[in-house]
């Protein structure tokens, strides 16, 4: 993993111990972006250049796989199951929420993320339509940080707007995530659900992340097998399967094509922000809790303070 154990560097050391000579690099992001897959590719590029064992390692990268039939089928299966739990499935708005990226990546650097995301949603809805599910749908972007403009529409603003328009049933679909983590369990399940209910939406549902869904896992395995003949080859786009907007290629080829300017990437977690922000609110809360804890310790150890004066704790004589 990029930001926790096993880190990329740890996996690379295991690869060397195992004597591996050919690699298929499979980022677990359905859609390609400079800020997600590109971050991992930058790290691999650096490691490959500095390590004699890896410098000539034959490899290929599967940059994105949002268009694969198995992935689309697995997503449609999960969505269909949750839609049918509502009393009136045809009135449920299917709300695709994707991780956002700075808009400059798309408009200035040519990041294909937005185009791939929109194509992905269209493919999923086409599959659902074949199953007679014709619910309205929308796509928005979450998790923006910092002062720069990110891809729009924003998830929070879209939820409020849907409430104003009278939408009463909403099914959230985490479209750019394949596992459960803070952006699904906290941001979607807690923050956005609360916002939806406050905005007048009465029925809320959420599609689980793919996780180890059998159709999805089997399709990823097939993707790796299909790419094996191209390990060590130049970028290719002539596979028989439906292709993504970004073809197979090496780390160097993909970075040269989509990350030549090497823009500064947003951090995975915002440590601190000034002003009235979620980050500031979190740190303010932690500081307040620490202050309360210190005062409580002083009260107990000295026998004096507000709690004793108010009679909550007995006075020490």
N, C-alpha and C positions, 0 to 999 in steps of 0.2 A: 504494500500500500504506500501511498504518497506521504501520508502524514501520521502513520502509526505502524506498529509492528504487525506483520513483518514488513519492514521498510524495503524499498526497492534495492538498496545496497545489500541488505541481508539476503534477499532472494538471489541477487547476482553472485554473492559468495557461495551460495548453495549450488548454483549452476556450475560454477568453476570446480567445486569439489566433486560434482557428479560427472565431470568431463564432457559436458554438453558442448556440441560444436555447431548446432543450428537452432535458431529460435523462431517461434511465431509469437509476435507481440500482440496481445489482445487486450486493449484498454476496455475496462468495464463501464464505458460510457456509450450508450446507444448512438449518440450523435457526436460528430467531431467538433471540437472547439479548441482554439489556441489556449484558452484558460483552463481547460480540463485535460484532455488527451495531450495537448501541446505541452503542458507542464511536465507530464511524465516523460514525453519524448525529449524534452530539453535535458532532463536529468540523465536519461539513457545515453544521449549523445555525449554528454560530459564524461560519463563513466566509460563509454566505449573508447573515447579518445585517450584517456589516461591509463588504460589497462592494456598491457601487451597481449594478454590472453584474449581480450575481447575486441581488439582493434580491427581484426579481420573476421569477426564472427559473422557468418552468413545468417541473414534474418529477413523477415518481412513483417510488416505491420498491417493489421486489419484496422483501419482508422475509424470506421463506423459500421454499424450493422442494423440500423433502425429499419431498413427496408426488407429485411429477411422475412420470409414467410412464417417461420417458426416464432419469431419475436412478435410479429403482428398478430398471429393467432393466439399466442399466450396472453398478450395485452387485451385482446378482444374477449377472451374467455373470462378474465378477471372482471372486466368492465360489465359484461353481460350479467354476470352473477350478481353484482352489486346493484345494477339498475333494476333488476327484477325484484329486489327486496322492497322497493318503493310501492306505495298503493297505486300510484298513477305513473308508470314508467315513462309514458310518452311526454309527460310534463317536466321531467327531470332534465335540468341543464347539466351536461357533462362538461366539467371544468378541468381542462388540462393545465397543470401548473408545472412550469419548467424552471430550472435554475437559470437565472439571468446572467448576461455578460455585458460589459461596457459596449455601448453602441458603436464606439469608434473601431472596435475590433471588426465589426461587420462592414461598416461603411467605408473605412479607410484601409483596413488590413486585409479585407477579403475573406474574413472568417465565414465558413459555410454553415455555421451553427443554426442561424435563423432559418435559412432555406431548408436545411435538413429537418429541423423541428417541424416546420409547417408541412413538409411532405409526409413526415411520419404520422402526424395527426390525421391528415387526409387518408392515408392508407388504412389506419385503424378504423376510421369512420366508414370507409368503403366496406371493410369486412363486417362491421356491425350492421350496416344497411342490408347486406346479404342475409343477415339473420333477423330481418324485419325490425331492427331497432333503429328508429329514426329520430331519436331525441336531439334537440338543439345542442350545440356545443360551442365552446370558446377556448382560446389559448391565451395564457398570460404568463408573466415571468416574475419569479420571486427571488429573495435573498440578495437584494442589491445592497451595497455598502459604499461609503465614501461620497464625495461631492460630485463625481462625474455622472453623466447621463447613461442609464442602462437601457437595455431593450425594453420596449413598451408593447402592449399595456402591462402595467404592474399588477400583480396578483391582488394586493390589498385594495387598490383603487377599483379594480374590476369587480370584486366582490361587493363593495359598497354600491357601485353602479347597478349591478344586477338586482340588489335589494330595492333600489329606488324604482326600478322598472317593474317590480312586482313579482319577481321570481321567488317561489316558495320552496322549491326542492332543488338541492345542489349536490352533485356527486363529484368530489375532488379526485383527480387522477394525477399522481406524481409521475410525470412522463419522462423525466430525464434521470430518474433514480432507479437502480435495480435492487437496492437493499434498504432496509429501514435504518434511519439515523436521525440526527437532530433536526434536519430540515423537513422530515416527514412527521416524526413523533412529537416535536415541539412546535415548529413553525406552522405546519398544516393542521395537525390534530388539535392543537391547543389555541394558538394565536388566530389562525384564519377561521377556525370553527367559531370561536368566540365573536370574531368580527362579523361573520355571516349571520349569526343569531341576533346580534345587535342591529344589523342592517335590515332586519325583517324577514330573513330566510328562515323558514320553520323546520324544514327537514334537511338534515345534513348526512352525507355518507362519504366514505373515502375508500377508494380502491387500494388494496395492499400492494406493496412493492413486489416485484417478480420473485425475488429470493431464489429458491430452488425449485420453482415451478417446472415440472418435468419437460414440457414442450419447449420451454425457453432454454433449459440446460442442454437438451439434446440438440437444439439448433446451434448453440454456441460451439458444441463439439463438432458439428458438421462444418461450421465455418472454418474451424482450425484445420480439419482434414482437407477441405477444399483448397486451402491456401498453401498446403505443403509443397506442391510442385513449383511454387513461385518463390520459395525461400532462396535468397541470394540473387534473384532476378531483378531486373529494372521494374519500375512501376508498370502495372498491368491493369487493364480494364476490360478484358475480353472473357471474363468468366461467364458461364452459362446462366448463373443465377442473376436475379434482378440486382443492379448495381447501386451503390450509394453514390453521392455526388463526389466523394473523395475515393480514388482508386487505391488498391493495394500498392505499397511501396516501402522503401527503407525509411529509417528514422531521418536520415539526412535529406532524402527527397521530399518527405512531407514537411519538414521544417523549412526547407528552402522555398517550397511552394506557398505555405500558409503562415509562416512565422519569420519571414526574412528580416523584418524590422525589430524583432525581439522586444516588443513592448513590455513594460512592467506589468506583471500579472497581479490581480487582486489577491490578498491573503486569504487562506481558507477560513480563518476566524478573525474577526476584528477584535483586537485586544483592547483598544481604547479609542473613543471618539469624543470630541468636545461637543457641548451643546445638548439639546433635548433629543437624545437618541436612545435606541434600545441598549446600546453598549454602555452609555453613560448611566442609564437607569439601572442596569445590572450592577455596575460598580458602586453606585450610590447606595443600592440596597445592601450590598456586602459590607460597605463601610458602616452603615447604620446598624446592621446585625452585630458587627464587631464591637461597636460602641456600647450597645445594650449589654453584650456579654461582659465587657470590662466593668461596667457599672454594677452589674449583678454580682460579680466576683468581689468588688469592693464593698458592696452592701453586706455580703455574707461574712467577709473576713473582718470588717471593722465594726459591724453591728450598728452602723449609722447610715442614714440616707432617706430618700423619699419613701421607699417601701416600708421602712420602719416607722416613719412619721405618719404615714397613712394607715398604719395598723395591719398592713398585709403581712409583714414579718414582725415577730415579737421584739420589743426593745430590750437591749442588753443592759443590765444594771450592775 
